[in-house]
Amino acid sequence: MRLKLSFAVVALLLIVPFAAKADDVTVFVGYADNLRPSGFFPSPFCGDASVTVCQAAPLVPGGMDAGAIRILDTSGAPITISNLTVTINPGTGPIVFTLWSTATINPSDNAVFGQTGSFNFDTSDFGFLGAVGIDASHPLGGCTNPGALTSAQAAECIANEPIVSFLANGTPLSFTDKGTILNTFGYDFINGSSDGNESINWNVIGTAPIRGGTPTPEPGTIILLGSELLAVGGAFRRRISRT
């Protein structure tokens, strides 16, 4: 009877999805502008072999000019992403985007989310700073250059850090874009970019912004479901050997 019950537990573990945690995914933010040439367009993007889920429409009439989100599955098991929500300017008047459908990402693969129609995720147009804070001493300007801002403007930058939230296998996760990349540093970045293009390569969400992007961090040590099952199986073998 004990043996039958133990095998039932194993079967249950095989069919019940695991509860995803924040360290089971790496979230990146960037900006995708293909209206003009740029060396900073987010890469990898839709069409890359590592991007197996694409909910961004690069070939819609007029081209692409939009914020972009990439989710990398580092868990070792499939993760279903649902209820993806992006909130721009939460402090001065939230603008909420819910453009995307449920998607499942396989281990070590990426999902990319961006505009789903012509310019319907053009988050650079919602800057609250205007052209304030742009100067020659900093290549990005706006919220990335607090020395050029008043204390009130600097506080406004912090209050308006974009928020990316979603369910991962049903578990709510939320990430703050502290680099203010999705709202292009608080102003319309076309006014300050070095090449007349708004593209920003992938940055790990929450890190200081680098237009050329930040590298993918090494995944942490993850205890996989398969390892847990091997341990359970070993316990079964030891129990059987004693009977």
C-alpha contacts under 8 A as a table, 3 or more apart, distances in Angstrom:
res1	aa1	res2	aa2	distance
1	M	4	K	5.23
1	M	5	L	6.28
2	R	5	L	5.14
2	R	6	S	6.16
3	L	6	S	5.14
3	L	7	F	6.35
3	L	236	F	7.64
4	K	7	F	5.28
4	K	8	A	6.29
5	L	8	A	5.00
5	L	9	V	6.43
6	S	9	V	5.11
6	S	10	V	6.56
6	S	236	F	7.71
7	F	10	V	5.05
7	F	11	A	6.31
8	A	11	A	5.06
8	A	12	L	6.22
9	V	12	L	5.09
9	V	13	L	6.32
10	V	13	L	5.14
10	V	14	L	6.42
10	V	229	L	6.89
10	V	232	V	7.74
11	A	14	L	5.15
11	A	15	I	6.66
12	L	15	I	5.42
12	L	16	V	6.08
13	L	16	V	5.50
13	L	17	P	7.93
14	L	17	P	7.87
17	P	169	N	7.01
18	F	169	N	7.23
19	A	168	A	7.68
19	A	169	N	6.09
19	A	170	G	7.28
19	A	171	T	6.25
20	A	24	D	6.06
20	A	75	S	7.89
20	A	79	I	7.32
20	A	168	A	5.65
20	A	169	N	5.94
20	A	170	G	7.85
20	A	171	T	6.12
21	K	24	D	5.27
21	K	25	V	7.48
21	K	168	A	7.73
21	K	171	T	7.40
21	K	173	L	7.53
22	A	25	V	5.88
22	A	26	T	7.69
22	A	173	L	6.48
23	D	26	T	6.91
23	D	74	T	7.59
23	D	75	S	7.70
23	D	220	G	7.58
24	D	73	D	6.33
24	D	74	T	5.11
24	D	75	S	4.37
25	V	71	I	6.45
25	V	72	L	5.45
25	V	73	D	4.81
25	V	74	T	5.24
25	V	75	S	6.66
26	T	71	I	5.79
26	T	72	L	5.11
26	T	73	D	6.80
26	T	74	T	6.95
26	T	204	V	7.29
27	V	69	I	7.15
27	V	70	R	5.80
27	V	71	I	4.67
27	V	72	L	6.45
27	V	204	V	6.04
27	V	205	I	5.82
28	F	69	I	5.70
28	F	70	R	4.97
28	F	71	I	6.38
28	F	202	W	5.62
28	F	203	N	5.26
28	F	204	V	4.38
28	F	205	I	5.05
29	V	67	G	7.61
29	V	68	A	5.75
29	V	69	I	4.66
29	V	70	R	6.35
29	V	177	D	7.67
29	V	181	I	6.73
29	V	182	L	6.67
29	V	202	W	5.44
29	V	203	N	5.47
29	V	204	V	6.46
29	V	205	I	5.76
30	G	42	P	6.35
30	G	67	G	6.12
30	G	68	A	5.09
30	G	69	I	6.42
30	G	181	I	6.25
30	G	182	L	6.47
30	G	199	S	7.37
30	G	200	I	5.08
30	G	201	N	5.33
30	G	202	W	4.73
30	G	203	N	6.28
31	Y	41	F	7.20
31	Y	42	P	6.83
31	Y	65	D	7.68
31	Y	66	A	5.93
31	Y	67	G	4.43
31	Y	68	A	5.28
31	Y	181	I	7.36
31	Y	182	L	6.70
31	Y	184	T	7.88
31	Y	198	E	6.73
31	Y	199	S	4.84
31	Y	200	I	4.74
31	Y	201	N	6.73
31	Y	202	W	7.86
32	A	41	F	5.62
32	A	42	P	6.16
32	A	64	M	6.59
32	A	65	D	5.78
32	A	66	A	5.44
32	A	67	G	6.08
32	A	68	A	6.28
32	A	198	E	7.25
32	A	199	S	4.95
32	A	200	I	6.76
32	A	201	N	7.97
33	D	36	R	7.05
33	D	41	F	6.63
33	D	63	G	7.96
33	D	64	M	5.42
33	D	65	D	4.40
33	D	66	A	6.51
33	D	197	N	6.51
33	D	198	E	5.77
33	D	199	S	4.97
34	N	37	P	6.58
34	N	38	S	7.74
34	N	41	F	7.43
34	N	58	P	7.96
34	N	63	G	6.30
34	N	64	M	5.49
34	N	65	D	6.72
34	N	199	S	7.80
35	L	62	G	7.89
35	L	63	G	5.94
35	L	64	M	6.54
35	L	65	D	7.06
35	L	197	N	7.59
36	R	196	G	7.27
36	R	197	N	5.92
37	P	197	N	7.08
38	S	41	F	6.25
38	S	195	D	6.80
38	S	197	N	6.26
38	S	199	S	6.89
40	F	199	S	5.29
40	F	200	I	5.24
40	F	201	N	5.14
40	F	211	R	6.65
40	F	212	G	5.77
41	F	199	S	4.92
41	F	200	I	5.95
41	F	201	N	5.50
42	P	45	F	6.18
42	P	199	S	7.09
42	P	200	I	6.29
42	P	201	N	4.06
42	P	202	W	5.49
43	S	201	N	6.54
43	S	202	W	6.97
44	P	48	D	5.83
44	P	50	S	7.35
44	P	51	V	7.10
45	F	48	D	5.81
45	F	51	V	6.56
45	F	112	V	6.79
46	C	51	V	5.94
46	C	52	T	7.99
46	C	53	V	7.85
46	C	54	C	5.64
46	C	56	A	7.41
46	C	112	V	6.83
47	G	51	V	6.73
48	D	51	V	5.40
49	A	52	T	6.89
50	S	108	S	7.88
50	S	109	D	5.36
50	S	110	N	5.91
51	V	54	C	6.79
51	V	109	D	6.07
51	V	110	N	4.58
51	V	111	A	5.68
51	V	112	V	6.92
52	T	105	I	7.31
52	T	109	D	6.34
52	T	110	N	6.08
52	T	111	A	6.24
53	V	103	A	7.08
53	V	104	T	7.67
53	V	105	I	6.85
53	V	110	N	6.57
53	V	111	A	4.40
53	V	112	V	6.27
54	C	111	A	5.82
54	C	112	V	5.00
54	C	113	F	6.33
55	Q	100	W	6.78
55	Q	111	A	7.72
55	Q	112	V	6.00
55	Q	113	F	4.73
55	Q	114	G	6.27
55	Q	115	Q	7.61
55	Q	116	T	6.57
56	A	112	V	6.65
56	A	113	F	5.19
56	A	114	G	4.35
56	A	115	Q	5.11
56	A	116	T	5.32
57	A	60	V	5.88
57	A	64	M	7.31
57	A	114	G	7.22
57	A	115	Q	5.95
57	A	116	T	5.23
57	A	117	G	6.45
58	P	63	G	6.17
58	P	64	M	5.36
58	P	115	Q	7.98
59	L	63	G	5.93
59	L	64	M	7.33
60	V	63	G	5.69
60	V	64	M	7.30
60	V	117	G	6.47
60	V	118	S	6.03
61	P	118	S	6.58
62	G	118	S	6.68
63	G	118	S	7.17
64	M	115	Q	7.33
64	M	118	S	7.07
64	M	119	F	6.64
65	D	115	Q	7.82
65	D	119	F	5.91
65	D	121	F	7.70
65	D	122	D	5.81
65	D	198	E	7.88
66	A	114	G	6.36
66	A	115	Q	5.86
66	A	119	F	6.34
66	A	120	N	7.60
66	A	121	F	5.02
66	A	122	D	4.23
66	A	123	T	6.09
66	A	124	S	7.34
67	G	114	G	5.99
67	G	115	Q	7.38
67	G	121	F	6.12
67	G	122	D	6.21
67	G	123	T	5.69
67	G	124	S	7.40
67	G	182	L	5.36
67	G	183	N	7.66
68	A	112	V	7.12
68	A	113	F	5.78
68	A	114	G	4.59
68	A	115	Q	7.69
68	A	182	L	7.29
69	I	112	V	5.74
69	I	113	F	5.14
69	I	114	G	6.46
70	R	110	N	6.53
70	R	111	A	5.57
70	R	112	V	4.50
70	R	113	F	6.38
70	R	202	W	7.80
71	I	110	N	5.54
71	I	111	A	5.23
71	I	112	V	6.62
72	L	105	I	7.83
72	L	108	S	6.46
72	L	109	D	5.85
72	L	110	N	4.49
72	L	111	A	6.61
73	D	76	G	7.33
73	D	77	A	7.86
73	D	78	P	7.47
73	D	79	I	6.86
73	D	105	I	6.36
73	D	106	N	6.64
73	D	107	P	5.25
73	D	108	S	5.17
73	D	109	D	5.83
73	D	110	N	6.50
74	T	107	P	6.20
74	T	108	S	5.60
74	T	219	P	6.28
75	S	78	P	7.65
75	S	79	I	7.93
75	S	107	P	6.43
75	S	108	S	7.86
75	S	222	I	6.81
75	S	224	L	7.60
76	G	107	P	4.89
76	G	108	S	7.13
76	G	222	I	7.86
76	G	224	L	6.50
77	A	106	N	6.55
77	A	107	P	5.24
77	A	224	L	7.84
78	P	104	T	6.55
78	P	105	I	5.59
78	P	106	N	4.44
78	P	107	P	5.61
79	I	104	T	5.52
79	I	105	I	5.30
79	I	106	N	6.59
79	I	107	P	7.80
79	I	168	A	6.15
79	I	169	N	5.81
80	T	102	T	7.02
80	T	103	A	5.61
80	T	104	T	4.07
80	T	105	I	6.23
80	T	167	L	7.80
80	T	168	A	5.57
80	T	169	N	5.06
80	T	170	G	7.89
81	I	84	L	7.14
81	I	102	T	5.64
81	I	103	A	5.28
81	I	104	T	6.01
81	I	105	I	7.57
81	I	166	F	6.59
81	I	167	L	5.64
81	I	168	A	4.86
81	I	169	N	6.59
82	S	101	S	6.63
82	S	102	T	4.41
82	S	103	A	6.60
82	S	166	F	5.89
82	S	167	L	5.15
82	S	168	A	6.73
82	S	169	N	8.00
82	S	170	G	7.77
83	N	98	T	7.34
83	N	100	W	7.64
83	N	101	S	7.35
83	N	102	T	6.99
83	N	165	S	7.79
83	N	166	F	5.13
83	N	167	L	5.99
84	L	98	T	6.27
84	L	99	L	7.89
84	L	100	W	6.45
84	L	101	S	7.76
84	L	164	V	7.37
84	L	165	S	5.81
84	L	166	F	4.30
84	L	167	L	7.09
85	T	96	V	6.88
85	T	97	F	5.71
85	T	98	T	4.97
85	T	99	L	7.86
85	T	164	V	5.89
85	T	165	S	5.30
85	T	166	F	6.18
86	V	96	V	5.76
86	V	97	F	5.15
86	V	98	T	6.81
86	V	162	P	7.11
86	V	163	I	5.72
86	V	164	V	4.68
86	V	165	S	6.55
87	T	90	P	6.25
87	T	94	P	6.19
87	T	95	I	5.59
87	T	96	V	4.50
87	T	97	F	6.39
87	T	162	P	5.57
87	T	163	I	5.14
87	T	164	V	6.61
88	I	94	P	5.82
88	I	95	I	5.11
88	I	96	V	6.40
88	I	123	T	7.47
88	I	126	F	7.84
88	I	160	N	7.03
88	I	161	E	7.32
88	I	162	P	4.76
88	I	163	I	6.84
88	I	182	L	7.64
88	I	183	N	6.69
89	N	92	T	5.79
89	N	93	G	6.01
89	N	94	P	5.16
89	N	95	I	6.48
89	N	126	F	7.80
89	N	128	F	7.93
89	N	159	A	7.63
89	N	160	N	4.30
89	N	161	E	6.52
89	N	162	P	6.11
89	N	183	N	7.75
90	P	93	G	5.74
90	P	94	P	4.18
90	P	95	I	7.12
90	P	159	A	6.93
90	P	160	N	5.17
90	P	161	E	7.15
90	P	162	P	6.80
90	P	163	I	7.89
91	G	94	P	6.68
91	G	156	E	7.36
91	G	159	A	4.89
91	G	160	N	4.87
92	T	156	E	7.92
92	T	159	A	7.77
92	T	160	N	6.85
97	F	121	F	7.57
99	L	115	Q	7.87
99	L	116	T	6.88
100	W	113	F	7.28
100	W	116	T	7.74
105	I	109	D	6.17
105	I	110	N	6.57
105	I	111	A	6.47
106	N	109	D	5.47
106	N	110	N	7.91
114	G	121	F	6.63
115	Q	118	S	6.98
115	Q	119	F	6.26
115	Q	120	N	5.60
115	Q	121	F	4.85
115	Q	122	D	7.53
116	T	120	N	6.75
116	T	121	F	7.68
117	G	120	N	5.64
119	F	122	D	5.17
122	D	125	D	6.09
123	T	126	F	5.74
123	T	127	G	7.99
123	T	182	L	6.26
123	T	183	N	5.32
123	T	184	T	7.54
124	S	127	G	6.19
124	S	182	L	7.11
124	S	183	N	5.03
124	S	184	T	5.35
124	S	186	G	7.92
124	S	187	Y	6.73
124	S	188	D	5.07
124	S	189	F	6.52
125	D	183	N	7.74
125	D	187	Y	7.38
125	D	188	D	5.51
126	F	183	N	6.65
126	F	186	G	7.65
126	F	187	Y	7.16
126	F	188	D	7.31
127	G	130	G	6.17
127	G	183	N	6.24
127	G	184	T	7.34
127	G	185	F	7.58
127	G	186	G	4.38
127	G	187	Y	3.84
127	G	188	D	5.71
128	F	186	G	5.48
128	F	187	Y	6.03
129	L	132	V	5.53
129	L	133	G	7.90
129	L	142	G	7.00
129	L	153	Q	7.61
129	L	186	G	5.42
129	L	187	Y	5.21
130	G	186	G	7.50
130	G	187	Y	5.07
130	G	188	D	6.87
131	A	134	I	6.33
131	A	142	G	7.41
131	A	187	Y	6.04
131	A	188	D	7.31
131	A	191	N	7.00
131	A	192	G	7.99
132	V	142	G	6.29
132	V	148	A	7.88
132	V	149	L	7.39
132	V	187	Y	7.72
133	G	141	G	5.41
133	G	142	G	4.58
133	G	143	C	7.34
133	G	145	N	6.50
133	G	146	P	7.59
133	G	148	A	4.94
133	G	149	L	5.82
134	I	138	H	7.46
134	I	140	L	7.29
134	I	141	G	4.40
134	I	142	G	5.83
134	I	145	N	7.87
134	I	148	A	7.63
134	I	192	G	6.45
135	D	138	H	6.11
135	D	139	P	7.73
135	D	141	G	6.47
135	D	148	A	7.89
136	A	139	P	6.79
138	H	141	G	5.71
138	H	145	N	6.76
139	P	192	G	7.64
139	P	193	S	7.31
139	P	194	S	7.25
140	L	144	T	6.49
140	L	145	N	7.64
140	L	185	F	7.51
140	L	189	F	7.91
140	L	192	G	6.71
140	L	193	S	6.86
140	L	211	R	7.88
141	G	144	T	5.43
141	G	145	N	5.18
141	G	185	F	7.06
141	G	192	G	7.11
142	G	145	N	5.75
142	G	146	P	7.47
142	G	149	L	7.89
142	G	185	F	5.14
142	G	186	G	5.75
142	G	187	Y	6.33
143	C	146	P	5.93
143	C	149	L	7.91
143	C	154	A	6.83
143	C	157	C	5.73
143	C	180	T	7.23
143	C	185	F	4.92
143	C	186	G	5.92
144	T	179	G	7.40
144	T	185	F	6.29
144	T	209	P	7.63
145	N	148	A	5.87
145	N	149	L	7.25
146	P	149	L	5.08
146	P	150	T	7.76
146	P	154	A	5.94
147	G	150	T	7.87
149	L	152	A	7.84
149	L	153	Q	5.68
149	L	154	A	5.97
150	T	153	Q	5.14
150	T	154	A	6.22
151	S	154	A	5.07
151	S	155	A	6.19
152	A	155	A	5.12
152	A	156	E	6.17
153	Q	156	E	4.85
153	Q	157	C	6.26
154	A	157	C	5.10
154	A	158	I	6.62
155	A	158	I	5.21
155	A	159	A	6.24
156	E	159	A	5.02
156	E	160	N	6.13
157	C	160	N	5.27
157	C	161	E	6.47
157	C	180	T	7.86
157	C	186	G	6.84
158	I	161	E	5.58
158	I	178	K	7.57
160	N	180	T	7.96
161	E	176	T	6.47
161	E	177	D	5.65
161	E	178	K	5.52
161	E	179	G	7.51
161	E	180	T	5.44
162	P	176	T	5.95
162	P	177	D	5.15
162	P	178	K	7.35
162	P	180	T	6.37
162	P	182	L	6.68
162	P	183	N	7.10
163	I	174	S	7.00
163	I	175	F	5.79
163	I	176	T	4.61
163	I	177	D	5.98
164	V	174	S	5.78
164	V	175	F	5.21
164	V	176	T	6.34
164	V	177	D	7.41
165	S	172	P	7.31
165	S	173	L	5.62
165	S	174	S	4.16
165	S	175	F	6.19
166	F	172	P	5.87
166	F	173	L	5.60
166	F	174	S	6.62
167	L	170	G	4.98
167	L	171	T	5.04
167	L	172	P	4.43
167	L	173	L	6.02
168	A	171	T	5.05
168	A	172	P	6.42
168	A	173	L	6.98
175	F	205	I	7.08
175	F	206	G	7.32
176	T	205	I	6.87
176	T	206	G	5.83
177	D	180	T	5.42
177	D	181	I	6.74
177	D	182	L	7.32
177	D	205	I	5.24
177	D	206	G	4.82
177	D	207	T	7.67
178	K	181	I	7.91
178	K	205	I	7.15
178	K	206	G	4.58
178	K	207	T	6.45
178	K	208	A	7.20
179	G	185	F	7.35
179	G	205	I	7.37
179	G	206	G	5.98
179	G	207	T	5.85
179	G	208	A	5.00
179	G	209	P	5.04
180	T	183	N	5.72
180	T	184	T	6.11
180	T	185	F	4.95
180	T	186	G	6.96
180	T	209	P	7.70
181	I	184	T	4.67
181	I	185	F	5.75
181	I	200	I	7.83
181	I	209	P	6.76
182	L	185	F	7.69
183	N	186	G	5.63
183	N	187	Y	7.16
184	T	187	Y	6.09
184	T	188	D	6.59
184	T	189	F	5.73
185	F	189	F	7.44
188	D	191	N	6.08
188	D	192	G	7.83
189	F	192	G	5.24
189	F	193	S	5.87
189	F	198	E	5.78
190	I	193	S	5.47
190	I	196	G	5.93
190	I	197	N	6.01
190	I	198	E	5.51
191	N	196	G	7.82
192	G	196	G	7.95
193	S	196	G	5.61
193	S	197	N	6.17
193	S	198	E	6.32
194	S	197	N	7.55
199	S	211	R	7.87
200	I	210	I	7.82
200	I	211	R	4.89
200	I	212	G	6.58
200	I	213	G	7.03
201	N	210	I	7.85
201	N	211	R	5.81
201	N	212	G	5.25
201	N	213	G	4.53
201	N	214	T	7.92
202	W	212	G	7.64
202	W	213	G	4.76
202	W	214	T	6.44
203	N	207	T	7.04
203	N	209	P	6.53
203	N	210	I	6.90
203	N	213	G	4.84
203	N	214	T	4.91
203	N	215	P	7.65
204	V	207	T	5.89
204	V	214	T	6.44
204	V	215	P	7.95
204	V	216	T	7.51
209	P	213	G	7.53
210	I	213	G	5.20
210	I	214	T	6.77
219	P	222	I	7.98
223	I	227	S	6.66
223	I	228	E	7.46
224	L	227	S	5.32
224	L	228	E	6.60
225	L	228	E	5.05
225	L	229	L	6.27
226	G	229	L	5.06
226	G	230	L	6.26
227	S	230	L	5.06
227	S	231	A	6.34
228	E	231	A	5.14
228	E	232	V	6.29
229	L	232	V	4.95
229	L	233	G	6.02
230	L	233	G	4.94
230	L	234	G	6.16
231	A	234	G	5.07
231	A	235	A	6.38
232	V	235	A	5.09
232	V	236	F	6.36
233	G	236	F	5.01
233	G	237	R	6.35
234	G	237	R	5.11
234	G	238	R	6.29
235	A	238	R	5.15
235	A	239	R	6.13
236	F	239	R	5.07
236	F	240	I	6.10
237	R	240	I	5.13
237	R	241	S	6.12
238	R	241	S	5.15
238	R	242	R	6.50
239	R	242	R	5.37
239	R	243	T	6.76
240	I	243	T	5.31
